[in-house]
Amino acid sequence: MKMEYSDKVMEHFMNPRNRGSIENPDACATEGSPACGDQVKVFLNINPETLIIEDVKFQSYGCASNIATGSIITEMAKGKTLEEAKKIDWKEAAQALDGLPPIKMHCSVLAVDTLRSAIKNYELEHNLAEKEEFSKKVILEELEKIIYPQVGKNLVELKMVKYVGFEDGVAIIDLYIPEFDAYRDNIAEEVKEHLERYPEIKDIKITM
Ligand code: FES
């Protein structure tokens, strides 16, 4: 498949902003994409009075869009309050790069997710947020991070999720993916990988 990157993606890939690390950061997080195995690390320095992100850096262990999205989200987050930065979403980040190929949309999800995790880590450490109780809402949020590669949209917005349940440690997910769909098995595998990292989930049952 021919991959078309916008000039802006190429420019951020060639000259990434805020690349590197922060020594003794106020918060950091590393996340990996179950779709491809790539990783991103985000470091934050936060003003404790104003809760403004004063410095942000990222390290990428991944593809060109991983670098470009890391670059753009750090640019977008710098100078924002934690509340504002939490609202940056992956579509906005992709738009700020003049778009990404559908198969690369998950790179933007990964970058935004890592930024949000770093913010969450700061909030938890400073008692600004409470650890969320596990419920099927968390499962649904994970499904929203899984991008169907051919169209670059997530499973929930594509109405591929028919049912989500969580009972006695068992996550039950009913997906609508036709048998002839080439990505069927990959998607099921990705759902598993997203959910496996939650210790609250003891078993995962996927029906399609
Ligand atoms: Fe997975 Fe870019 S982060 S291919």
Residues whose N, C-alpha, C, O or C-beta is under 5 A from the ligand:
A	BS01	FES	S33 C36 D38 G62 C63 S65 N66 C107
